[in-house]
Amino acid sequence: MTATLAAPATLSASAALAAPVTLPLGRALNAGLRRAMEDDPKVVLLGEDIGKLGGVFRITDGLQKDFGPTRVIDTPLAESGIVGTAVGLAFRGYRPVVEIQFDGFIYPAFDQIVSQVAKLHYRTGGNVKMPITIRVPYGGGIGAVEHHSESPEGYFAQTAGLRVVSCSNAADANVMLRQAIASDDPVLFFEPKRRYWQKGEVDVTASIADAYPLHKARVVRAGTDATVIAYGPLVATALQAADVAAGEGRSLEVIDLRSLSPLDMDTIAASVRKTGRLVVTHEAATFMGIGAEIAARVQEQCFYSLEAPVQRVGGFTIPYPPAKLEEYFLPDADRILDAVDRSFQG
């Protein structure tokens, strides 16, 4: 399916390569792809409309022109075939980067991802590597309909053999994508599409060898009264809630989870032992979501430090609603603050 959406504000390729620069998250991803392709000729991109069009969100804008159609490959509208082709390329020593046009279109490729991509390294006794990165624009907030606003990350985080990450800001988008492409393991890379236009400072010349570890969570705001864990699009929402709470005299510590599989439980546990209260928020359904796994493990590891039950704030267990209703479906600062209040009533 081809959709037409406004692209993030663009910069020229030369400007994008100067460092440090201020870039929208979407352009930071573009610069990360460009750098990865320059560093390794085995990096190839596959996806629907990613060539001349530059992708629905223009994340691959200009890359086919500069690297050619054999490295930036427009594919048929066949997600299972795209991922299957990436498996074959990985067998041949390439590092394929797949773009799934929208989150809801990943399901035709689900079998390839969980049955082949996730298992081939194990199945071959380590003789075959699957250095495949699968980029997935995900989440709501752009006024799109179902199949264009979903949060399927939990399906893949539950699958052994896959690494699952999500960026929340432009700097992480650039570096984490390059780290994912350089990984010998398959990585599901979830991009918060409603943050594509959110700007931040990016050092596009930084070495990934010295970068913050891909699978380590980050404390993005220190606090003492309660911990709020978020990832991807909701990190900005959690920080907004922390600002409001500070005005009311309550100090919230905000953690950007960054990696959904594996989980950085050391950072989470250290924060909970300090604050004694925890709220986990994500756009995906609360039922059986990543928040449930975090809540269970925190209660296993930090039970005697908890002052109240862990609270979860997520999507409801319904299909993604029509665009005019999504503001009632998506967690916002008020719902996070209500959960914080409940943790003080426990």
Disulfide bonds with the S-S distance in Angstrom:
none
